[in-house]
Amino acid sequence: MASDDRIIRKSIFVLARDILIADIIMGLFFSVFLFYLDARDIYGQFSIDDYLPFKVFEFFVIISFQTVLIFSMFALWYYGTYEVTQKHVLYQRGLTWSSEKKVSYDDIESVEQRQGIFGKLMRYGTVVLNTKQGEINMDYIRNPLEISQQIERMKAKFAPEERKIMGAPLPELLRKGEGEYTEFKESLRWDSRNNILNRDLEKAVMKTVAGFMNSSGGTLLIGVDDKGEIRGVDGDLQTLAKKNADGFENHFGQVFDNMIGIDYRQFVKLKFHEVDGKKVCQVFIDASDQPVYMRASGLEEFYVRRGNATHPLPVSKINSYVNTRWKV
């Protein structure tokens, strides 16, 4: 096992709870069995009653059942583990008939942690892996915040090949298309369909930038449509006082400062490419070291990257995401 790998079991309180519940069910079963079947009379019909009193026999039966029960519950708890490795998160269970389920970091879009009041007191909870196939819950594990942060670190450290393309040459970015770490926008502010300046497009660009900063970073290409066709930013340039790359970068910076904030400019860099006489702006976006909120129309919104799209995070989930993503 590599030094970064970690085996995680459910909280010991879960084991104690399950044993208690099973013990209560077994007690009820024996009570019903002894009451309705008159087990004492049945036992008395056998000759061993002279050598082994019923009370002693009853005691040994109950103790034997409890021993088997406790051993079985412990085995299920002990062998039902989660494992965080360099390649995936693994859930395996069972001793004789074992089963396992693997989730690669490439499939994990975001990580959350949930705890109820009792869970906070006992320091256990659930880590939720939001994957491309849906939610996967790591239930009742100890220190869920610590585990969720480790999964985030492993996801960033052992990133899939798709993430490594972020700094790839422009032709390779276009060939790969949009993904978790790459996004295309046809323009910054020029609406080519209606031939007008459209400031809602600026908002859409900043949503993507904020989403990358709140996730694992990424690359945004402005001047490329959804199909990967180069359109260029010439329409944007014609709307600016300074109709060149410097003017574009200055305006991008103004929009960024207004909607996201000048303090976050360190996480964003722009580079321009000339392809067949058309300019394309490549925006390199690093993951932020603190939460990034986007301001628009007097409101603050929080965006994250999931799959090949940027999504607003509901208010009810922001605190959990922030704690998982940044809190030490």
KEKE-3310 file (N, C-alpha, C; in steps of 0.2 Angstrom, whole numbers, plus 5000, padded with zeros to 4 digits):
npx = (5004:5003:5011:5001:4989:4974:4965:4948:4936:4919:4912:4915:4904:4894:4895:4893:4879:4873:4875:4868:4855:4853:4854:4843:4832:4835:4833:4819:4814:4818:4810:4797:4798:4800:4788:4777:4780:4782:4795:4801:4793:4795:4809:4809:4805:4816:4829:4840:4837:4839:4852:4857:4850:4836:4837:4851:4854:4846:4853:4866:4862:4858:4869:4878:4871:4872:4886:4889:4882:4888:4901:4898:4893:4904:4913:4907:4907:4921:4927:4920:4925:4932:4943:4955:4964:4979:4973:4959:4943:4939:4926:4923:4916:4911:4916:4916:4908:4913:4912:4915:4917:4923:4928:4934:4945:4943:4930:4924:4916:4914:4916:4907:4903:4893:4885:4875:4867:4870:4880:4890:4894:4899:4909:4907:4901:4894:4902:4900:4901:4900:4897:4899:4889:4880:4876:4887:4888:4898:4895:4893:4907:4922:4928:4923:4926:4940:4942:4935:4943:4955:4952:4949:4962:4969:4963:4967:4981:4983:4979:4968:4972:4965:4965:4978:4980:4977:4988:4991:4996:4986:4980:4978:4970:4958:4956:4953:4942:4928:4928:4930:4940:4941:4934:4924:4921:4911:4913:4917:4908:4902:4887:4885:4874:4864:4870:4874:4880:4881:4880:4877:4884:4896:4894:4892:4904:4912:4906:4910:4924:4924:4919:4929:4939:4934:4935:4945:4953:4957:4955:4950:4944:4942:4933:4930:4919:4906:4908:4921:4925:4935:4931:4936:4940:4936:4924:4922:4933:4930:4920:4927:4937:4950:4956:4963:4973:4978:4968:4957:4962:4963:4949:4943:4949:4943:4930:4931:4937:4925:4915:4921:4933:4947:4957:4958:4965:4977:4976:4973:4977:4980:4982:4986:4982:4985:4976:4974:4972:4963:4960:4962:4958:4966:4962:4970:4967:4969:4966:4958:4964:4954:4936:4927:4916:4904:4898:4883:4871:4867:4868:4876:4884:4888:4898:4903:4913:4907:4909:4908:4903:4897:4890:4878:4879:4868:4862:4860:4870:4883:4890:4895:4902:4912:4918:4923:4932:4941:4943:4954)
npy = (4994:5011:5026:5037:5030:5025:5017:5016:5014:5012:5022:5017:5018:5015:5002:4998:5002:4994:4981:4983:4985:4973:4964:4967:4963:4950:4946:4949:4939:4927:4928:4928:4915:4907:4909:4906:4893:4885:4881:4875:4864:4856:4854:4846:4834:4827:4816:4822:4832:4828:4829:4841:4856:4865:4879:4881:4876:4885:4897:4894:4893:4906:4914:4908:4911:4925:4927:4923:4932:4944:4942:4941:4953:4961:4957:4960:4974:4976:4971:4979:4991:5007:5013:5025:5028:5030:5029:5028:5028:5016:5004:4991:4975:4962:4945:4931:4931:4942:4959:4973:4991:5003:5020:5031:5045:5053:5052:5058:5073:5083:5085:5082:5085:5078:5080:5076:5082:5073:5066:5076:5078:5065:5064:5058:5055:5058:5056:5063:5058:5067:5061:5057:5048:5050:5052:5046:5038:5039:5032:5035:5037:5040:5056:5065:5077:5078:5066:5070:5081:5075:5067:5077:5082:5071:5069:5081:5079:5066:5068:5065:5062:5071:5083:5087:5092:5105:5114:5112:5113:5125:5118:5105:5107:5111:5099:5090:5095:5102:5100:5094:5102:5111:5124:5132:5148:5158:5172:5187:5198:5201:5198:5188:5182:5191:5203:5213:5221:5212:5211:5201:5190:5193:5190:5177:5172:5175:5168:5155:5157:5159:5147:5138:5142:5140:5126:5115:5122:5127:5129:5142:5146:5159:5165:5153:5142:5131:5119:5118:5126:5139:5156:5168:5184:5196:5203:5206:5215:5226:5233:5239:5253:5253:5244:5231:5217:5221:5230:5221:5213:5223:5226:5214:5213:5223:5219:5207:5212:5219:5210:5198:5202:5211:5206:5193:5192:5186:5173:5171:5171:5178:5174:5176:5170:5168:5162:5158:5171:5175:5180:5172:5171:5164:5159:5156:5148:5146:5136:5143:5149:5152:5154:5159:5171:5177:5192:5200:5209:5215:5203:5190:5175:5158:5147:5131:5119:5105:5091:5094:5107:5122:5126:5133:5133:5128:5138:5131:5121:5127:5130:5117:5113:5123:5121:5108:5110:5120:5123:5120)
npz = (5000:4995:5002:5003:5003:5011:5023:5028:5041:5046:5059:5076:5084:5076:5075:5088:5089:5080:5085:5097:5092:5085:5096:5103:5095:5094:5107:5108:5099:5106:5117:5112:5107:5118:5125:5117:5112:5123:5128:5139:5143:5131:5131:5143:5139:5135:5140:5144:5153:5166:5168:5163:5168:5163:5164:5164:5151:5143:5146:5140:5127:5124:5126:5117:5105:5106:5106:5093:5086:5089:5085:5071:5068:5071:5061:5049:5051:5052:5040:5031:5023:5017:5005:5002:4988:4977:4965:4965:4974:4985:4990:5000:5005:5016:5020:5017:5006:4997:4991:4980:4976:4965:4963:4952:4952:4941:4939:4949:4953:4963:4981:4996:5014:5027:5042:5056:5071:5082:5076:5074:5088:5091:5081:5068:5052:5035:5020:5004:4988:4973:4958:4940:4938:4948:4966:4978:4993:5007:5021:5039:5043:5053:5057:5045:5038:5037:5029:5018:5014:5011:5000:4991:4990:4985:4973:4966:4966:4960:4947:4933:4915:4908:4915:4914:4902:4902:4901:4888:4870:4859:4847:4852:4863:4857:4849:4859:4865:4875:4893:4910:4914:4904:4894:4881:4874:4863:4862:4872:4874:4862:4853:4841:4834:4835:4832:4841:4856:4870:4887:4895:4891:4896:4909:4909:4905:4916:4926:4922:4925:4939:4943:4939:4947:4960:4960:4953:4945:4928:4909:4899:4883:4873:4860:4853:4847:4854:4847:4844:4834:4827:4830:4833:4842:4836:4834:4848:4849:4841:4849:4858:4865:4863:4851:4851:4857:4869:4873:4874:4885:4895:4896:4900:4912:4919:4920:4927:4939:4944:4945:4951:4959:4962:4971:4967:4955:4954:4951:4938:4921:4905:4888:4870:4854:4837:4824:4808:4805:4814:4831:4846:4863:4877:4893:4907:4922:4939:4953:4967:4983:4992:4995:4981:4976:4964:4959:4953:4946:4959:4967:4975:4969:4970:4961:4954:4946:4937:4929:4912:4913:4921:4937:4948:4965:4977:4991:5003:5002:5001:5012:5017:5006:5005:5018:5015:5004:5008:5022:5035)
capx = (5000:5007:5010:4996:4983:4971:4959:4943:4931:4914:4913:4914:4898:4889:4896:4889:4872:4870:4875:4862:4848:4852:4853:4836:4828:4836:4829:4812:4813:4818:4804:4791:4799:4799:4782:4772:4781:4783:4801:4803:4790:4798:4815:4809:4804:4822:4832:4846:4835:4841:4859:4858:4844:4834:4840:4858:4854:4844:4859:4871:4860:4858:4876:4880:4868:4875:4893:4889:4879:4893:4906:4896:4892:4910:4916:4904:4910:4929:4928:4917:4930:4933:4950:4957:4971:4981:4969:4952:4940:4936:4922:4923:4913:4910:4922:4916:4906:4915:4910:4919:4915:4928:4926:4940:4945:4941:4923:4922:4916:4915:4915:4904:4903:4887:4884:4869:4869:4874:4887:4895:4896:4903:4914:4906:4896:4894:4906:4896:4905:4896:4900:4895:4884:4876:4879:4889:4889:4903:4891:4895:4914:4924:4931:4921:4929:4946:4942:4933:4948:4960:4950:4950:4969:4971:4960:4971:4988:4984:4974:4968:4975:4961:4967:4985:4979:4976:4993:4993:4995:4979:4977:4976:4964:4953:4954:4950:4935:4926:4928:4930:4945:4942:4928:4925:4916:4912:4915:4917:4903:4898:4882:4885:4868:4860:4874:4874:4884:4877:4884:4875:4889:4902:4892:4893:4912:4914:4903:4915:4930:4923:4918:4936:4943:4931:4936:4952:4956:4955:4957:4944:4946:4937:4934:4929:4912:4905:4910:4928:4927:4938:4927:4939:4937:4936:4918:4923:4938:4926:4916:4932:4940:4957:4954:4968:4974:4979:4962:4953:4964:4961:4942:4942:4951:4938:4924:4934:4937:4919:4911:4924:4937:4954:4961:4959:4968:4983:4974:4970:4982:4978:4987:4982:4984:4983:4975:4971:4970:4958:4963:4959:4961:4966:4963:4973:4963:4971:4961:4959:4965:4948:4930:4926:4909:4903:4893:4880:4864:4866:4868:4882:4882:4894:4898:4908:4913:4905:4909:4910:4898:4898:4884:4878:4878:4862:4864:4861:4876:4889:4894:4898:4907:4918:4922:4927:4937:4946:4944:4960)
capy = (5000:5017:5030:5041:5026:5025:5012:5019:5010:5016:5024:5012:5019:5012:4995:4997:5003:4988:4976:4984:4984:4965:4961:4968:4959:4943:4945:4948:4933:4922:4929:4925:4908:4903:4910:4902:4886:4882:4877:4871:4857:4852:4851:4841:4827:4824:4813:4826:4837:4826:4831:4848:4859:4870:4886:4881:4875:4892:4902:4893:4895:4913:4916:4906:4916:4932:4927:4922:4938:4949:4941:4942:4961:4964:4955:4965:4981:4976:4970:4984:4997:5012:5014:5030:5026:5035:5028:5028:5027:5009:5002:4984:4973:4954:4941:4925:4933:4949:4963:4980:4996:5008:5026:5034:5052:5056:5052:5062:5080:5087:5081:5086:5081:5079:5078:5078:5084:5068:5065:5081:5076:5059:5065:5054:5058:5055:5060:5062:5059:5068:5058:5058:5043:5052:5053:5040:5040:5035:5033:5034:5037:5045:5062:5065:5083:5076:5062:5073:5085:5070:5065:5082:5082:5065:5071:5086:5076:5061:5071:5062:5065:5077:5089:5088:5095:5112:5118:5109:5118:5126:5113:5099:5109:5111:5092:5087:5098:5104:5095:5096:5107:5115:5127:5136:5153:5161:5179:5190:5202:5202:5193:5187:5180:5197:5208:5218:5221:5209:5211:5195:5186:5194:5187:5169:5171:5176:5162:5150:5158:5158:5140:5135:5144:5136:5119:5113:5126:5125:5134:5145:5148:5164:5165:5147:5140:5124:5113:5119:5130:5146:5161:5174:5189:5202:5206:5210:5221:5232:5236:5242:5259:5251:5238:5226:5212:5225:5233:5216:5211:5228:5226:5208:5214:5227:5215:5203:5216:5221:5204:5193:5205:5212:5201:5186:5192:5182:5166:5171:5174:5178:5173:5177:5166:5170:5156:5159:5178:5176:5180:5168:5172:5158:5161:5151:5149:5142:5135:5149:5147:5154:5154:5165:5173:5181:5198:5202:5212:5216:5197:5186:5168:5153:5142:5126:5115:5098:5088:5099:5113:5126:5125:5137:5129:5130:5141:5125:5117:5131:5130:5111:5113:5127:5117:5102:5112:5125:5123:5116)
capz = (5000:4995:5009:5002:5003:5018:5024:5033:5043:5049:5066:5081:5087:5072:5077:5095:5088:5076:5090:5102:5089:5084:5102:5105:5090:5096:5114:5107:5096:5111:5122:5109:5106:5124:5127:5113:5111:5129:5127:5145:5142:5126:5134:5148:5137:5133:5146:5147:5158:5172:5169:5162:5169:5157:5164:5161:5144:5140:5147:5135:5120:5123:5126:5110:5100:5107:5103:5085:5083:5090:5080:5064:5067:5071:5055:5044:5052:5051:5033:5027:5023:5012:5004:4997:4985:4972:4958:4966:4981:4985:4995:4999:5011:5016:5022:5013:4999:4997:4985:4980:4971:4964:4960:4950:4953:4935:4939:4955:4951:4969:4987:5002:5020:5030:5049:5060:5078:5086:5072:5076:5095:5091:5076:5062:5047:5028:5014:4998:4981:4967:4952:4934:4938:4953:4972:4981:5000:5012:5027:5046:5044:5057:5054:5038:5035:5036:5024:5011:5011:5008:4993:4987:4989:4980:4966:4963:4966:4955:4942:4926:4909:4905:4918:4912:4895:4903:4898:4881:4864:4857:4843:4856:4867:4852:4847:4865:4866:4882:4898:4917:4914:4898:4892:4875:4874:4857:4863:4878:4875:4856:4852:4834:4832:4835:4830:4846:4862:4875:4893:4898:4889:4901:4915:4907:4905:4923:4929:4921:4928:4946:4944:4939:4953:4966:4959:4952:4940:4921:4904:4895:4877:4871:4852:4850:4849:4857:4843:4844:4828:4829:4828:4835:4846:4832:4836:4854:4849:4838:4854:4863:4863:4861:4847:4851:4863:4876:4875:4877:4892:4900:4898:4904:4919:4922:4921:4932:4945:4946:4946:4956:4963:4961:4975:4964:4948:4954:4949:4931:4916:4898:4882:4864:4849:4830:4820:4802:4805:4820:4838:4852:4870:4881:4900:4912:4928:4944:4959:4972:4990:4996:4991:4976:4974:4958:4960:4947:4947:4966:4970:4975:4968:4971:4956:4954:4940:4938:4922:4907:4914:4927:4940:4954:4971:4982:4997:5008:5001:5000:5018:5017:5000:5007:5023:5013:4999:5010:5029:5037)
cpx = (5004:5006:5004:4989:4981:4965:4955:4938:4925:4915:4911:4907:4893:4889:4892:4882:4869:4870:4869:4856:4847:4851:4846:4831:4829:4832:4822:4810:4813:4812:4798:4792:4797:4792:4777:4773:4782:4789:4803:4800:4793:4805:4815:4807:4810:4825:4838:4844:4837:4848:4861:4851:4842:4837:4847:4858:4852:4850:4864:4869:4860:4865:4879:4878:4871:4882:4893:4887:4885:4899:4904:4895:4899:4914:4913:4907:4918:4930:4924:4920:4929:4940:4951:4964:4973:4977:4962:4950:4937:4932:4921:4920:4912:4917:4922:4914:4907:4913:4914:4916:4920:4925:4932:4939:4943:4933:4920:4922:4916:4914:4912:4904:4896:4887:4878:4872:4873:4880:4892:4898:4901:4908:4913:4901:4897:4898:4902:4901:4900:4900:4896:4889:4879:4880:4881:4891:4893:4900:4895:4903:4916:4928:4929:4925:4936:4947:4940:4939:4954:4958:4951:4958:4972:4969:4964:4978:4988:4978:4974:4971:4972:4963:4974:4985:4978:4981:4995:4992:4988:4976:4975:4970:4958:4951:4951:4943:4934:4926:4928:4934:4946:4935:4929:4919:4917:4914:4914:4910:4899:4894:4882:4879:4863:4863:4874:4878:4879:4881:4882:4881:4895:4900:4893:4900:4914:4911:4908:4921:4930:4922:4924:4939:4940:4932:4943:4956:4954:4957:4951:4947:4940:4938:4933:4922:4912:4907:4917:4930:4929:4934:4931:4936:4936:4930:4919:4928:4934:4922:4921:4935:4947:4956:4959:4968:4974:4972:4957:4955:4962:4953:4940:4944:4946:4932:4926:4934:4930:4915:4914:4928:4944:4959:4962:4962:4974:4982:4972:4976:4979:4984:4983:4986:4981:4982:4971:4968:4965:4962:4958:4962:4960:4967:4965:4970:4966:4966:4963:4960:4960:4942:4929:4918:4908:4897:4890:4873:4862:4866:4874:4880:4889:4893:4904:4908:4912:4904:4911:4905:4899:4891:4884:4876:4873:4865:4865:4867:4883:4893:4898:4903:4913:4922:4926:4933:4942:4948:4950:4958)
cpy = (5006:5021:5035:5037:5026:5021:5016:5015:5015:5017:5018:5012:5016:5004:4994:4998:4997:4982:4977:4982:4976:4962:4961:4964:4952:4941:4945:4941:4927:4922:4926:4917:4904:4903:4906:4895:4882:4877:4873:4864:4853:4849:4846:4834:4823:4822:4818:4831:4835:4828:4838:4852:4864:4877:4887:4881:4882:4897:4901:4894:4902:4916:4914:4910:4923:4932:4927:4929:4944:4948:4942:4950:4964:4963:4959:4972:4981:4976:4975:4990:5001:5013:5020:5029:5031:5035:5029:5028:5020:5007:4994:4981:4965:4951:4935:4927:4940:4953:4970:4984:5001:5014:5030:5042:5056:5056:5056:5070:5084:5082:5085:5081:5083:5076:5080:5080:5079:5066:5069:5080:5070:5059:5060:5057:5055:5059:5058:5064:5061:5066:5059:5053:5045:5052:5046:5042:5036:5036:5031:5033:5042:5050:5064:5071:5081:5071:5065:5078:5081:5068:5070:5083:5077:5067:5076:5083:5071:5063:5066:5065:5071:5083:5091:5092:5103:5117:5116:5115:5119:5121:5107:5101:5108:5104:5089:5089:5100:5098:5098:5102:5112:5118:5132:5142:5157:5168:5181:5194:5203:5197:5193:5185:5186:5203:5214:5216:5218:5207:5204:5189:5187:5190:5179:5168:5171:5170:5156:5151:5157:5150:5136:5136:5141:5129:5117:5117:5124:5130:5136:5148:5153:5165:5158:5144:5133:5118:5113:5123:5137:5151:5168:5179:5196:5206:5210:5216:5227:5236:5240:5249:5258:5244:5233:5221:5215:5227:5227:5214:5216:5227:5220:5209:5218:5223:5210:5206:5217:5215:5199:5197:5205:5208:5195:5186:5188:5175:5166:5175:5173:5178:5173:5173:5168:5164:5158:5166:5180:5176:5176:5169:5166:5161:5155:5152:5144:5141:5140:5146:5149:5154:5160:5166:5178:5186:5200:5204:5213:5209:5194:5178:5164:5148:5137:5122:5108:5096:5094:5105:5116:5127:5130:5132:5132:5133:5135:5121:5120:5130:5123:5110:5117:5124:5112:5105:5116:5124:5118:5113)
cpz = (5000:5001:5009:5003:5011:5018:5030:5034:5046:5057:5071:5084:5083:5073:5083:5094:5085:5081:5095:5098:5087:5090:5105:5101:5092:5103:5113:5104:5101:5116:5119:5108:5112:5127:5123:5112:5117:5129:5133:5145:5137:5128:5139:5146:5135:5140:5148:5152:5165:5174:5168:5162:5164:5158:5162:5154:5140:5141:5141:5128:5119:5122:5119:5105:5100:5104:5096:5082:5084:5085:5073:5063:5067:5064:5049:5045:5050:5044:5028:5027:5017:5011:4999:4995:4980:4966:4959:4973:4980:4991:4994:5006:5010:5017:5017:5006:4999:4990:4985:4975:4971:4961:4958:4951:4947:4935:4945:4953:4957:4975:4992:5008:5024:5037:5052:5067:5082:5082:5074:5083:5095:5085:5071:5058:5040:5024:5008:4992:4976:4961:4946:4934:4944:4960:4975:4988:5004:5019:5034:5047:5049:5054:5047:5034:5033:5030:5017:5009:5008:5001:4989:4985:4984:4973:4962:4962:4960:4950:4936:4921:4907:4908:4916:4905:4896:4900:4891:4876:4862:4852:4847:4861:4863:4850:4853:4866:4873:4887:4905:4918:4908:4896:4886:4876:4867:4857:4870:4879:4868:4854:4844:4831:4831:4833:4835:4852:4867:4882:4897:4897:4894:4907:4914:4908:4912:4928:4928:4925:4936:4947:4944:4945:4960:4965:4958:4947:4933:4916:4900:4889:4874:4864:4849:4852:4852:4853:4841:4837:4830:4826:4829:4839:4843:4834:4843:4853:4846:4843:4859:4861:4860:4858:4846:4857:4869:4878:4877:4884:4897:4902:4902:4911:4923:4924:4927:4939:4948:4948:4951:4961:4962:4964:4972:4957:4948:4951:4942:4927:4909:4893:4876:4859:4842:4826:4814:4802:4810:4827:4842:4858:4874:4888:4904:4919:4933:4949:4964:4979:4995:4992:4987:4975:4969:4960:4953:4949:4955:4970:4970:4974:4968:4965:4957:4948:4941:4931:4918:4907:4921:4930:4946:4960:4975:4988:5003:5007:5001:5006:5019:5012:5003:5013:5020:5008:5002:5017:5031:5044)
residu = (MET:ALA:SER:ASP:ASP:ARG:ILE:ILE:ARG:LYS:SER:ILE:PHE:VAL:LEU:ALA:ARG:ASP:ILE:LEU:ILE:ALA:ASP:ILE:ILE:MET:GLY:LEU:PHE:PHE:SER:VAL:PHE:LEU:PHE:TYR:LEU:ASP:ALA:ARG:ASP:ILE:TYR:GLY:GLN:PHE:SER:ILE:ASP:ASP:TYR:LEU:PRO:PHE:LYS:VAL:PHE:GLU:PHE:PHE:VAL:ILE:ILE:SER:PHE:GLN:THR:VAL:LEU:ILE:PHE:SER:MET:PHE:ALA:LEU:TRP:TYR:TYR:GLY:THR:TYR:GLU:VAL:THR:GLN:LYS:HIS:VAL:LEU:TYR:GLN:ARG:GLY:LEU:THR:TRP:SER:SER:GLU:LYS:LYS:VAL:SER:TYR:ASP:ASP:ILE:GLU:SER:VAL:GLU:GLN:ARG:GLN:GLY:ILE:PHE:GLY:LYS:LEU:MET:ARG:TYR:GLY:THR:VAL:VAL:LEU:ASN:THR:LYS:GLN:GLY:GLU:ILE:ASN:MET:ASP:TYR:ILE:ARG:ASN:PRO:LEU:GLU:ILE:SER:GLN:GLN:ILE:GLU:ARG:MET:LYS:ALA:LYS:PHE:ALA:PRO:GLU:GLU:ARG:LYS:ILE:MET:GLY:ALA:PRO:LEU:PRO:GLU:LEU:LEU:ARG:LYS:GLY:GLU:GLY:GLU:TYR:THR:GLU:PHE:LYS:GLU:SER:LEU:ARG:TRP:ASP:SER:ARG:ASN:ASN:ILE:LEU:ASN:ARG:ASP:LEU:GLU:LYS:ALA:VAL:MET:LYS:THR:VAL:ALA:GLY:PHE:MET:ASN:SER:SER:GLY:GLY:THR:LEU:LEU:ILE:GLY:VAL:ASP:ASP:LYS:GLY:GLU:ILE:ARG:GLY:VAL:ASP:GLY:ASP:LEU:GLN:THR:LEU:ALA:LYS:LYS:ASN:ALA:ASP:GLY:PHE:GLU:ASN:HIS:PHE:GLY:GLN:VAL:PHE:ASP:ASN:MET:ILE:GLY:ILE:ASP:TYR:ARG:GLN:PHE:VAL:LYS:LEU:LYS:PHE:HIS:GLU:VAL:ASP:GLY:LYS:LYS:VAL:CYS:GLN:VAL:PHE:ILE:ASP:ALA:SER:ASP:GLN:PRO:VAL:TYR:MET:ARG:ALA:SER:GLY:LEU:GLU:GLU:PHE:TYR:VAL:ARG:ARG:GLY:ASN:ALA:THR:HIS:PRO:LEU:PRO:VAL:SER:LYS:ILE:ASN:SER:TYR:VAL:ASN:THR:ARG:TRP:LYS:VAL)
# end
